[in-house]
Structure formats: C-alpha cells, structure tokens
Amino acid sequence: MNKDLGTPLLRTEALSRHYPDGRVTALCDVTLEIRRGEYVAIVGPSGSGKSTLLNLLGGLDRPTRGKIYFQGHELSARSSDLDAYRARHLGFVFQSFCLLPTLTALENVQVPMFETERCARTRRARARTLLAEVGLALRLHHLPCQLSVGERQRVALARALANRPELILADEPTGNLDSGKTGEILELLARLRARHGTTLVVVTHSLEVAHAADRLIQLRDGRVVADAPTPGRQAA
Amino acid sequence: MTLFTFVIKNLARRRIRSCLTCLGISIAIGAVVALVGVAAGFERNFVEVFEGRGVDLVVVEGGITEQLTSSLDERLLERIRALPGVANAAGMLLEVLAFEKENLVGVMVQGWAADSLLMQHLSVTAGRLVRPGDKQQAMVGSLLAKNLKKRVGDTIEIDREDFTIVGIFESFNVFENGAVVVPLEELQRVMLRPGQLTAIAVLTTAAGSDKVEAVAAVCREIESFTDAKGRRLRLTALPTRDYVSNTLQIRMAHAMAWVTSSIALFIGAIGMFNTMMTSVLERTREIGILRALGWRPGRIVRLILLESVVLGLIGAVVGTLLALGMIRSMAEMPSVGGFIQGDPSWWVIGQGFAMALGVGLVGGGYPAWVAARLLPTEALRHE
C-alpha cells in the first residue's frame, strides 16, 4: 500500500458544469476532496450529475466554472495535458465495458499503455500479468464476444490498471452484471485496491457497490447533498 | 501488439469494404503504372534509337511539331559534317505505314543510306543488309517479320510499290524491330521527296564533362546556317533527349497518360475518403474509448492515416502487378508490340507507389482530422 495513504489526491473547488445553451446546469458548486487509497461511491438519482462529475474528474470534460486539483496541482484546461493526465494517472471502467471488439483480451489491456510504454514486449508482459491477476490467464487470446459479461468487466478492470494509475474512475461498473457477478467484481476490486493501493471513485445505483465504499457522496440536481462515511464504516 | 497490428485488425474487420477500396486503388495505380509506364517506355525507346548509336543531337526543320512533315535538304549533311566538333552525321527519311489486313498501324519505314552509321547496329538474322544501289529492296525488323509472317524473298508494299525483303534484322531497340529499313534514295523516290530528309542525326567528338556545352555549341552553329542569299535556314538542332521529349507524339503520350491517371487517382482518392470517413463514423464510440484511455489526437490521426496508407499501398502492389501483366500482354500484341516494351521502369513503379501513398494520406487526412477532434464524452455517448 502507498505510504501517502490518506493524503489528498483529488480536490474540487466550486465545480460547475453548464451545457452550452446555458439552461441546463448539470453540476453546481461541487467542492469535495478525495484522499489516496479511498473508495468513494457517488450516488444519486438519474440526472443528478454523477456522470458529469466523473467526466470532469477524469478530464474527459471541462468545467464551466471551478477548479480541480490533482496531487495538489490544478488540472490544466489544455487538451494535451488532460490526455497525459488520463494516460498516466487514471484508469477508467465503464458500465458497458467499452472493450475494442477486434482486439483480444490481451490486446485490449495493452491499449492504454501505447501512451506510456514504448516497448511492445513490456506492454504485452504487463497485460499478461494483469489478466492473470483478474483470473483470466487462460482467456488471453479471446475476443470480447467470446467472453462472458463478468469476464469482460474483468478485462476492463485489468485495462484500468494498465498504467499503474493512482485513481480509478468507474461508471456503473456492475450495471450490466447480475448479483452474483457483482459480488465477484466487488471482491476483485477490493483485492486490486489492496494490492495496488489505488484510489477508487465509483458512480453507482447499486446499494451493494455503495455499501462496499468507504465514503458516500450523494448528489441531487447537480449539488452535493450528503458526503459522509458509509454507514457501518469509519472514514479512511 | 503494435499500432500496425491494430491497423491490420481494423482493416480485416471490414474485409469486403477494405478489399473493394484496395481494388479501386489498384485500378487507379494500375492505370498510372501502365499508362505512364507505356509513355515513359515509348520515350525511353525513342531516346535509345539515337543514344544507342552515340547520336548527340538531332536536326529537323524549324517550327514543325510533327517529325513526318519535316523537310531538310540532303546537302546539309556535308555542311554539318564539315563543322568543327562533328564526328559524323546521318540523314533519315521517315514514313509511316499501315498494314490493315494484319491490324498493324503506325509501322515505321526508315530511309537510311546503305553505308550510313545507322546501319551499323543492326544484326542480320536472315538474308543480308541492303546495299548501295539496291532497287525496290527492303529489310524488315524481326518483330515485324514475325507479325507479318514474312521471310526473306517475300514482298512488302510501300506506297503502292512492292519491295522484296532481302534481310531480317535484330536491333537493340524494340521500335526498330517493328520497322522497315529501305535505302534512302529508294524511299525518297517512292515518297516523291527526292533529295529530302526528315531529320539528321549528328555525332560529336565531345566527351567528358564539357560534352553538354560542346553539343549546345554545335546546335547553335547548325541553327545559324544561312542559305546562299544569307537568309537563315529554318533549322532546329536539339540534344537527343530534348528532341525526343519535344516530339509531339511523346508529349501527347505523356499528356494522355497523366490526364487518364489523374482521373483514375481522383476516383481512387474519393473511394478512399468514403471508406475512411465511413469507418471513422462507425467507430466514433471506439475512438471515444481510445481518447478516454489517454490516446492523444496525434495517435488517433496516425491510426487512421496508417489504415488508409496501408490500404493504398496494398492497392499499389496489386495495381502494379496488374499493370505489369497488362503491359507484358500488350507488348505481345502485334498491333502495338513494336511500340511497347514489356517492363516499365522502377521510376514509374516508384511513382505509382508514391501516388498510392498520396491517395492514402489525402483520402484518410480529413477522416483522421475528424476522428482526432471527437470529444471523448460525446464519442462515448455515441451508439
């Protein structure tokens, strides 16, 4: 585990996101802090701004107002800096897995490493190790369509870890899984977090996923209405 | 996995579309290599007719665009031979015949003096060379003899007169193998052009690094010839390569080849653009995933451009093979066999590949730009 565990990793200041016509405010004055090693679940009804917040934290979108600090430095608005931020510091897990259909599991995991690792052999070796970690050592050369939904999400988890990110952002990671598979993925996430010391921010509707988190942030109409340790857990 | 592996997998995923695009490009590149290759080969052979004999410059009547209409006084030969720096000069009279029954058009009939330096590079495969004083006698090139199924002793009709074939020759040049050679005075007689030549081939004594300047000096000297009244003769003297490249037929062959090739390339580029644009639009979400995973726009551009360039180069390989097959089979056809050499130069093949690369970059450029500009959030929302 990281020795800096518990120190601030990500901080937002009065983060707002209005859509171009100015009439829709997806996020309004969100100020929060996420510490290293923390598992944070963002919950709220549909349209509450969860995915918008995740996109802003992940540098996929830019705020209309407010600031984001990562490791104490303000995120630049420059596209090239955001690309580097996503490539070097973040791992993404999407609800619909977002695996590339023409690539095998082994190749999909190598995709994020194109920006960080020049040596193809090293990329391949690391992808192999990660897939073994998520229990897919025997499914390396299978295409996504040849894998079960649970296996696809495992590949997505391995891919999220490809660049040894400090932060994994997951958007409904169990949204397409049944309860049995959800349990498996949660167990795997906990194991990977413990092993890699990664901070995890999950947007979810699932109570099971939310209750596994250290902290719950609840959004409603683009504002944070609650931010507290998950009931039954102590703050990290 | 490398970027190239990724590219190949993307192309293999839409096999039919990729194959059809390659086919379009291969037809375009095939047209370029075949047409430009034939035109370049035509010029190369024409140059070889002269340079193979050491001819440095060619003299024709000034202001004419078509060699057949050139008319020079045979007595000029002596004046040219007498110039300092001139080693030798040979007069030529050219006529073009058609053998309609055998579907042969544009067969060259060369009127050369029997003792001309032009005769020196012909090797006789049957019979003999024409001799001074031969009347109504001719030699035919080996390719023409084969196409006309003529042997020594047969006759050939030139301007409604039968000439007896006294020899069959093999030249170092494909044009001449498809030609007829008649004693100069005999061709002058049947063409009713006594004492006239269409061109004079001149060999200079120049050599080494000063040769270009020395040849240019002889050209200037010849062009300054005047008649008995001091009026300037209308003569054009050009170094061999300049003469050949200025020839109307060569210019037309090049122009036709490039116009046709340009149209084919334009259509090929449109096909490539269509394929790559469709591919980018279909893969909007995938491109969004790549962007979300940190891929920079430059890498997305490289991915899309590499896909279009690979399609272009595969098209170039197939197109070049098609063109080679086409040129070789055309070279075997009696009707054009005397004008076409079976192998286009590496330079022409290289041009074909360069154009395929250009088509790939042009056809894939805008789609790549569109792909690189996709916003990750919007691309990820795309279904």
Interface residues (C-beta under 8 A of the other chain):
Chain A: N55 G58 L60 D61 S79 S80 D83 A84 R86 A87 R88 L90 F92 F94 C98 L100 P101 T102 L103 L106 E107 Q110 V111 P112 F114 E115 T116 A120 R123 R124 R159 N163
Chain B: M1 T2 L3 T5 F6 K9 N10 A12 R13 R285 E286 I289 L290 R291 A292 L293 G294 W295 R296 P297 R299 L375 P376 T377 L380
